[in-house]
Amino acid sequence: MLRDRLRGELVEPSDPRFPQATQLQNTEYDAVRPHAVAYCASARDVVACVRHAREQGLRVHVRGNGHSMNGWSTGEGLVIDLSRMNHAVADGPLVRLGGGVQSLDALDALKTQHRQIVTGTFPTVSAGGFLTGGGLGWQTRGFGVGSDRIAAAQVVLADGRTVRCSSVEEPDLYWALRGGGGGSFGIVTEFEVRPIDAPTLTGFETLWAYEDAVDVLTAWQEWAVAGPEELGTSLVVLPGMFGPGGRPVVRVWGVHLGPAPRLALELDALAERAGAKPISRTVHPTGPYADVMHEALCGSQTVAQCHRTGSGPEARGHRHPYTRQSYRLTGRAATRAESAALLDAWDASLEEERSERYLLAIALGGAANRTARTETAYAHRDAQFLIGYQMACRDIAADPGAPARLTAWADRAGAALAPLACGSYINFPSSRVSEGWETDYFGENHARLLKVKQVYDPENVFRHAQSVGSGVRTTKAVS
Ligand SMILES: Cc1cc2nc3c(=O)[nH]c(=O)nc-3n(C[C@H](O)[C@H](O)[C@H](O)COP(=O)(O)OP(=O)(O)OC[C@H]3O[C@@H](n4cnc5c(N)ncnc54)[C@H](O)[C@@H]3O)c2cc1C
């Protein structure tokens, strides 16, 4: 029995903990009923799961911490969960990260070890999906995409073997795991990553009136492209339900790696470019990297509280409701007319319906774009921004028209983005699966990824709707 072969735990449908064990970040996938969920405690557990699934003819679903927007880490087979393989330890010049370690835990554990690593801007995303897909965030401009810093990885393969890959061991697998996406080649049980040199950081936040949105969106993009690589920044257009005085608002926030006075000058420069004054501007005190990132990702919550609700007794971290999204990578700052079109697609008129929707952008470029497109599987070395839209419905049962409405909105938004796009990021997949998605995600690297897949997983054991070699062209846009 699989249960007897595990140091971790197997949670089966008869177990009262099963409903919670099946959850991903998005509540939409609560309806999926896997065969069982295996909480692995070691690489040997992962091997046992892969072998068991193959013996029993079960599909495997690899799960780090379940943030796949399109539900790629669950299904009706065996969920192989890595969330308990969550160590983060300094080891000489490198850091060892468990395949399921969440950003907030890694930051916290490494703080006392005086190490900093690249993470994204959401606390509970795990290294397993984040690093294999690329890994973008506020450190991208200064230190490159997360996967650029992988020195080696321990991987359980489809045939049950465990291998270490690096530039000299299994180099093709090593290449593919740096941007080829999770759940395609094997199960990474541990990453060895190069830490970054960022002992301190300064966080900032500015809010802008929606009336200035076109100017702010245009200026923010120009500012980010021209600005120093020490600047990590995002922009979001929030609906009135989250804006001061019930009005929509533009939030520009992020972190700065340099001295606080330089950040103040940069923020002045943004206002000057926009020709507008922010409603508010907050620059937090410069502090230790882990503390500033924790504050930005978790606010005043403790580490235990910041985890996803249901995952522990103190956990309060929110889950995401039913969502439809369109995301693309863009290669330059949009013109004013293009920014206006992007905001038209967000559609201020939907405020009347209290519609929950966002236009979100993260500034990229910098160090990420000094690596050649084919050096790792992450090809997007010309991208300057990740930009996208998402619309949510908090009570899908009470709103039967929501799936079609959200899908239509996301499709319109995706069409507005298309003229600017230079590719798509596999970790921010659009709900609509388009023709040519392989090229969009991987560019000229797709052909080599297919070859690596053929060598390491010829029977396509590791697969999901957009894994390498799946060739699926369906849409999950309306469900
Ligand atoms: C709210 C939110 C905010 C986000 N913010 C950012 C951000 O700032 N920057 C960014 O780059 N991305 C961000 N993402 C996207 C995130 O990086 C991806 O969703 C990522 O794949 C999630 O990893 P996970 O392990 O938590 O998710 P999962 O759903 O568990 O896994 C995602 C994919 O990776 C595979 N996988 C997971 N673990 C492993 C492993 N150990 N070995 C092999 N394959 C594995 C899964 O099979 C699945 O295909 C965000 C996502 C959400 C929902």
The ligand as an SDF file (V2000), in Angstrom:
LIG
                    3D

 53 58  0  0  0  0  0  0  0  0999 V2000
   -2.0110   35.2720   -6.5290 C   0  0  0  0  0  0  0  0  0  0  0  0
   -0.8370   34.8720   -7.3750 C   0  0  0  0  0  0  0  0  0  0  0  0
    0.2670   35.7020   -7.4410 C   0  0  0  0  0  0  0  0  0  0  0  0
    1.3730   35.3560   -8.2220 C   0  0  0  0  0  0  0  0  0  0  0  0
    2.4730   36.1800   -8.2590 N   0  0  0  0  0  0  0  0  0  0  0  0
    3.5360   35.8430   -9.0160 C   0  0  0  0  0  0  0  0  0  0  0  0
    4.6910   36.6700   -9.1120 C   0  0  0  0  0  0  0  0  0  0  0  0
    4.7760   37.7260   -8.4900 O   0  0  0  0  0  0  0  0  0  0  0  0
    5.7020   36.2810   -9.9240 N   0  0  0  0  0  0  0  0  0  0  0  0
    5.6540   35.1170  -10.6310 C   0  0  0  0  0  0  0  0  0  0  0  0
    6.6100   34.8250  -11.3400 O   0  0  0  0  0  0  0  0  0  0  0  0
    4.5900   34.3090  -10.5510 N   0  0  0  0  0  0  0  0  0  0  0  0
    3.5470   34.6410   -9.7680 C   0  0  0  0  0  0  0  0  0  0  0  0
    2.4490   33.8310   -9.7400 N   0  0  0  0  0  0  0  0  0  0  0  0
    2.4280   32.6580  -10.5900 C   0  0  0  0  0  0  0  0  0  0  0  0
    3.1650   31.5090   -9.9250 C   0  0  0  0  0  0  0  0  0  0  0  0
    4.5550   31.6830  -10.0690 O   0  0  0  0  0  0  0  0  0  0  0  0
    2.7480   30.2220  -10.6190 C   0  0  0  0  0  0  0  0  0  0  0  0
    1.3700   30.0310  -10.4530 O   0  0  0  0  0  0  0  0  0  0  0  0
    3.5150   29.0460  -10.0620 C   0  0  0  0  0  0  0  0  0  0  0  0
    3.5270   28.0240  -11.0050 O   0  0  0  0  0  0  0  0  0  0  0  0
    2.9190   28.5840   -8.7650 C   0  0  0  0  0  0  0  0  0  0  0  0
    3.6920   27.6130   -8.1680 O   0  0  0  0  0  0  0  0  0  0  0  0
    3.0420   26.6830   -7.0580 P   0  0  0  0  0  0  0  0  0  0  0  0
    4.0080   25.5830   -6.8290 O   0  0  0  0  0  0  0  0  0  0  0  0
    2.6140   27.4770   -5.8950 O   0  0  0  0  0  0  0  0  0  0  0  0
    1.7240   26.1830   -7.7860 O   0  0  0  0  0  0  0  0  0  0  0  0
    1.2280   24.7390   -8.2450 P   0  0  0  0  0  0  0  0  0  0  0  0
   -0.1440   24.9590   -8.7440 O   0  0  0  0  0  0  0  0  0  0  0  0
    1.4100   23.7590   -7.1590 O   0  0  0  0  0  0  0  0  0  0  0  0
    2.1930   24.3670   -9.4330 O   0  0  0  0  0  0  0  0  0  0  0  0
    2.2340   25.1130  -10.6220 C   0  0  0  0  0  0  0  0  0  0  0  0
    2.8160   24.2370  -11.7350 C   0  0  0  0  0  0  0  0  0  0  0  0
    4.1270   23.8090  -11.3900 O   0  0  0  0  0  0  0  0  0  0  0  0
    4.1870   22.3850  -11.2530 C   0  0  0  0  0  0  0  0  0  0  0  0
    5.0240   22.1230  -10.0720 N   0  0  0  0  0  0  0  0  0  0  0  0
    4.8120   22.5540   -8.8120 C   0  0  0  0  0  0  0  0  0  0  0  0
    5.8040   22.1320   -8.0240 N   0  0  0  0  0  0  0  0  0  0  0  0
    6.6710   21.4520   -8.7900 C   0  0  0  0  0  0  0  0  0  0  0  0
    7.8930   20.7830   -8.5340 C   0  0  0  0  0  0  0  0  0  0  0  0
    8.4120   20.7500   -7.3120 N   0  0  0  0  0  0  0  0  0  0  0  0
    8.5200   20.1610   -9.5590 N   0  0  0  0  0  0  0  0  0  0  0  0
    7.9980   20.1970  -10.8050 C   0  0  0  0  0  0  0  0  0  0  0  0
    6.8290   20.8130  -11.1120 N   0  0  0  0  0  0  0  0  0  0  0  0
    6.1830   21.4390  -10.1040 C   0  0  0  0  0  0  0  0  0  0  0  0
    2.7450   21.9370  -11.1130 C   0  0  0  0  0  0  0  0  0  0  0  0
    2.5610   20.6290  -11.6140 O   0  0  0  0  0  0  0  0  0  0  0  0
    2.0080   22.9630  -11.9540 C   0  0  0  0  0  0  0  0  0  0  0  0
    2.0740   22.6170  -13.3090 O   0  0  0  0  0  0  0  0  0  0  0  0
    1.3460   34.1560   -8.9600 C   0  0  0  0  0  0  0  0  0  0  0  0
    0.2210   33.3220   -8.8970 C   0  0  0  0  0  0  0  0  0  0  0  0
   -0.8610   33.6700   -8.1100 C   0  0  0  0  0  0  0  0  0  0  0  0
   -2.0560   32.7740   -8.0580 C   0  0  0  0  0  0  0  0  0  0  0  0
  1  2  1  0
  2  3  1  0
  2 52  2  0
  3  4  2  0
  4  5  1  0
  4 50  1  0
  5  6  2  0
  6  7  1  0
  6 13  1  0
  7  8  2  0
  7  9  1  0
  9 10  1  0
 10 11  2  0
 10 12  1  0
 12 13  2  0
 13 14  1  0
 14 15  1  0
 14 50  1  0
 15 16  1  0
 16 17  1  0
 16 18  1  0
 18 19  1  0
 18 20  1  0
 20 21  1  0
 20 22  1  0
 22 23  1  0
 23 24  1  0
 24 25  2  0
 24 26  1  0
 24 27  1  0
 27 28  1  0
 28 29  2  0
 28 30  1  0
 28 31  1  0
 31 32  1  0
 32 33  1  0
 33 34  1  0
 33 48  1  0
 34 35  1  0
 35 36  1  0
 35 46  1  0
 36 37  1  0
 36 45  1  0
 37 38  2  0
 38 39  1  0
 39 40  1  0
 39 45  2  0
 40 41  1  0
 40 42  2  0
 42 43  1  0
 43 44  2  0
 44 45  1  0
 46 47  1  0
 46 48  1  0
 48 49  1  0
 50 51  2  0
 51 52  1  0
 52 53  1  0
M  END
$$$$
